[in-house]
Amino acid sequence: MKPIESIPLEAIQAAQERLQGKIVRTPLIPLVADDAPSEIFLKLENLQPIGSFKIRGSGNAMAMADPKALQEGVYTASAGNMAQGVAWNAQRMGVPCSVVVPDTAPDTKLEAIARLGATAIPLPFDDWWRVIVEHGHPDVAGTFIHPVSDPAVIAGNGTIGLEILEDLPDVDAVLIPYGGGGLSCGIASAMKALRPEVRVHPCEVETAAPFSASLEAGRPVAIDRRPSFVDGIGGKSVLEEMWPLAQAVLDEPFVVSVEAIVEALHLLLTRNRVVAEGAAGSAVAAALSGRASAGKIVCVVSGGNLSRSALAAILAGRVPEAR
């Protein structure tokens, strides 16, 4: 695929208009925490109908797709949240949907895919990742909606940035989970266009931090990924086509431990009454570490699709088992 070098502000604003009335305009609330290193706010994308921000990018991409092609069906490759985003929009639009999922996908997300009327196609993680890298699977019919590196998906994600600036114009930094870069680069594109002084930090888990490794190497590199319960982020590499955009719009990445994510999720559950999944906890954990400095910090709570077993473990103060 052609490298993505920029996402124009006009594309993000157009996406906001397309999504009007089709998504939740999620709230921005203060984090309740003792001795927080700064003034921290939570952008609660876990309150979307599918429990994740993915409803935005998938909704924008499908709204822009050829209606005749859509009638033949749509599919995506996802660990769960993009699957739900595409399935939810497909159900709303009356088109069939399939989802290529890694065989490590949690039951919570697989149940949601089935509930939304989509067909799950499980593959080993490496084969699933190849579908993302190659932008499709030769044996699956329909229009492929890429979970990350589709400019329409990135623009849809960028609408979160517009809402943050509307609600907190004097924000100093935004911390965002980094999976493939579609969320962080979309939000950062909006921020850099409207308030270029705002720092946008991608957040990764130490068991799989491809963006940090690629920045250190000066080019996209593959990493040795260790499985953890944090399934919404942590790919094997930075996608080649995303590298120019990510380098241009993202600031210093923050890498956090699985244990720090568990502590952050426990705080969200017990003090803030917010159910967040592992990926979302990376941004909150990074903010609580103080690495984002002082000022007004927004953490994007990217999703809340946490399995029942993981929820129980976190409430008990344990690290959930890896899948």
Secondary structure, 3 states (H helix, E strand, C coil): CCCCCCCCHHHHHHHHHHHCCCCCCCCEEECCCCCCCCEEEEEEHHHCCCCECHHHHHHHHHHHCCHHHHCCCEEEECCCHHHHHHHHHHHHHCCCEEEEEECCCCHHHHHHHHHCCCEEEEECHHHHHHHHHHCCCCCCCCEECCCCCCHHHHHHHHHHHHHHHHHCCCCCEEEEECCCCHHHHHHHHHHHHHCCCCEEEEEEECCECHHHHHHHHCCCCECCCCCCCCCCCCCCECCHHHHHHHHHHCCCCEEECHHHHHHHHHHHHHHHCCCCCHHHHHHHHHHHCCCCCCCEEEEEECECCCCHHHHHHHHCCCCCCCC
